[in-house]
Each structure stands twice: as C-alpha cells, then as structure tokens.
C-alpha cells in the first residue's frame, strides 16, 4: 500500500467527516453536508422552518453513526426527531462541535503572510 495515497485519502476524509466523543463516551460520526443534502433537508422539514430548528436539523442530518448504530440521511421530520432523540443533550453538543470542525475556516491571510515571511521574493 502506498503511504502517500493513504495519507491523501485520510486527508480527504478528514474534510468530509469527523469522529467526536460525547460526555457519555459514545463515538459519533459526523459528515459534512453537501448542497444537495441541504436542499433535501429543507424539503424534508418544510419551507416554513425557522433558523433555530433548521440548525438542529442540520446537526441531526450530519450524524451518520453513534457507536455501532448507523443512520441514513433523514427523509422526513420523524427521521430527524429520531436522531435527536438518540443523541440527547450530550450527543447533540458533541455533534454540533463536529459540524463546526467541518465548516470551512475563514482565510484571514495569516498563512499567506507566513509563507511570504519565510520565502521573501528575490530582487
């Protein structure tokens, strides 16, 4: 097995899913949602859903596994409720942190500045 390709695969997977542990010690697998997932989620929850409820639904929809129990992407509000019930407060908090880890980080120019400081342009 090629170490370079394995490392690249792990890096790619790290951008799309994370494993978090809740206060009870349960391992929760959280996936980043795609644009299509968000579309399907809004259809499953209805167009009149408020922001807070949508945020909770996004976190529930991102959960794909709790310990050994797998969850498909929710296709109805009942599916979302089931995942929320399984998560309870401890799991929901951990899953929310996992979703936060998957969000793109804002580029404030720090990395570019570090690169320039380490490699000044030649005259």
N, C-alpha and C positions, 0 to 999 in steps of 0.2 A: 504494500500500500504506500502511495506517495504521500509524504508528510506535508508537502506544500499544498496539494489539493485537499487533504484532510483539514488543514488549517483554514483554507479558504472556505470550505463547506461549513466549518464551525463558525467562522466569522459571519457568513451569510445567514446562518440560522440564528445567530445572536441578534441580528437586526429584525427578525420576524417573530421571535418568541423568547420568553424568559421563564425561568422557574423561580418561584418565590415560595417562602415558607411562612405560614401564618403562626399566630401565637400558640395554636394547638399542636404545631409540628407537622401539619399537613402540607404536602408539596403540591403547589398549584401551578399548572402550565398555562401561561397567558400568551395569546397570539396577537400580533398587530393586525388590525382590521384594514381591509382594502376599501377602496371607494365603492366597489360593488357590495361589500359587506355592509357599509353604512347605508347604502340605498335599500338593501333588503331589510335591514333593521328598522328603518323608518317606515317601510311598508308593513312590517310585522307588528309594529307598535301603533301605527296610525299617524296621520299627518298632524293631528292636534296635540301631540305630546309636548310637554313643557321641557325646558332645558335640563332641569334637575333630574327628571325622570329619564330623559334621554341619556344623560351621563351615566346613570345607574345601569341602564340597559346596555350601553356600550361596554361597561366593565363586565357585566354578566356575559355578554356575547363574546368577549375576548377570552373567557375562560374555556379551555378545551379539556382540562383534566384536573381532578382533585384526587391526589394519591393514585389509585388504580382505576378510578371511575372516569370514563371518557364522556365528553359532551359534544354533540353535534352543534353546528351553528343554529341558533334558535330561529324557528319559522313562525312563531306566534308569541303573544304576550305570556301565555301559560308556560312556554319553554323558558322564557326569561325569569318568570317567577320561580320556577323550579330551581334554576341555577342559583338565584339569590337566596332561596331557602336553604340550599345545600351549603352555600358559603357562610351564611350568617355574618355577624359583625366582624369577627376575626378574619375570616377568609376574604370578605369584601375589602377590608382595609389592605390586606396583602395584595390582592388582585389589582386594586387601584394603584398601588405603588409599582406593580409590574407594568401596568399600562403606561404609567408615567415614564418608566425606563425605556419604553419602546417609542416614545414620541421623539421626533427629530429635534436635535439641540440647535438652538439659535446660534448662528455663527457671528460672534462679535468681533472677529478679526484678530483674535488673540493668537491663533495658530499661525496665521499668515505673518504676523509680526515676529513670532518666534523663529519662523523659517528665515525671514529676512535678516534678523539679528545674527543667526548662526551662519548664514551664507550671504554676506554682503555682495552686491553686484560689483563686478570688476570694472575699473575705469579704462 
